[in-house]
Amino acid sequence: MGERADRAPERPTSSGHGSPSRGPAVSLPHRADVLAVVMPALLGVDPASHGDPDEVGTARIVAAGRGLVAGVPIAREAFGRMGSRTRPLVDEGSPIEPGQVVAEVGGPLAAIRAAAPVALDLLTRLSAVASGARAPAPGDVLEAYASRLSAAAPVGDDGPSFHLDIEG
């Protein structure tokens, strides 16, 4: 029997930006597993309460700490579910430094603001696991995925965190 249809393909060996991938080739979690986390977290989030739904703009996800990035595709799913598009700028498992932009988000600013707490929380949590700052929770498939991106040695702090710079 073949792979499930919702299984994401292996991560490519190039970011598409002309630079070779630095992180290990690790299969993304099943989309059903991603949705099982993202959808309940977004349930009840009303983009209209975050501003004018017709105002369009862009935002950048910026690393506030160093470590390894993990969870950009999961954050992308959260933003996408609210009607925004995300363009990753770094590969999963790549080292990141404070101030580095890891992704760009575009679309309705209210949707971006509404999805940001969920997306940034998942990105921070998974990056902390990948960076060795925390152990994966037993049975958590997203954290198990992040641990497979893990560094050989912990980064020695709380791991990376992220913030959103909105332009619009």
Beta strands, then each sheet from edge to edge (+ up, - down):
strand 1: 56-63
strand 2: 67-68
strand 3: 85-88
strand 4: 95-96
strand 5: 101-108
strand 6: 162-167
sheet 1: 3+ 5- 1+ 6-
sheet 2: 2+ 4-
end
